[in-house]
Amino acid sequence: MSLIFSKTCELAFQATIFFSTREEYYVFTAKEIAEKLEVPKEYLAKVLQILTKLEVIGSKKGKNGGFFLNKNKLNLKLIDIVREVDGLEVFEKCLLGYPGCGVTDYCPVHDTWGRIRDEIYQLLENTTLDQLEGKTYERLKLI
């Protein structure tokens, strides 16, 4: 479980990486993907709608329908997924929820969290799907 991202955002990362390890235009049903990622199909369907809106994946209707990777989106940055799913508020607010932290006063973890938050943001800003392709799913046995 992620400390700063929602479960939906985590699943969007996982589904996106799942697709990035597949051949272009290979069509998967939501059921197949849900089984591989071990999540409820209904929940995954909502995430797939978000990824379709981002044009990371495409969808094909009909008997042989499903979802496929839009390979020209492999240059998508992970921060774009966060922006669409959770928004960027986590990078702007106090970790402990103190109002005014950083403006008038500072919370006890302000400096440390600020550095960590900035590093996480830079990691997501500088990491694209094509950089992750094949690096994780073999280890997770999802290929």
Steps between C-alpha positions, in 0.01 A plus 500: 500500500629842407542761769411797284295375204149360497433134429350614169822676406703193596278286278535750215880467529475120506259479205707745297818305561313177421404644161846644435649151516261369233508514124328790333134439415482170687152511651433395860163478667447676830453155653844381381671811632312485831607138549865583430497800732284317757240775533122507457402541136249776581766706676748446218238611246489845663879526479497390138257784426752747644782349294282511190432869566876556524527307170757265652276215395235462239186292509339278244131418523330180397539127541881511478517832680715614784786736569834551329806717546535819301877464438544864404419579865804316636660840550229580755647608832388333821415844640232527228326196647518649851367832369202331335414255779588668831592851401821667616373618838729257685795699366358828621362425847646434839559132571346540846212714377593822680327800340747771410803272521776654295322833472490632855629213713667168442392157624754271671572304178482789252862501385538122482166446326574783259819330381336157474193643325719681247702183432183298443364767268825508301501119475147502359572800275814339357370144458309393190323174425758396245770524769310245711416256224603151599670603825239398752241257379735210444587518868134526594413205274242701310635431154 
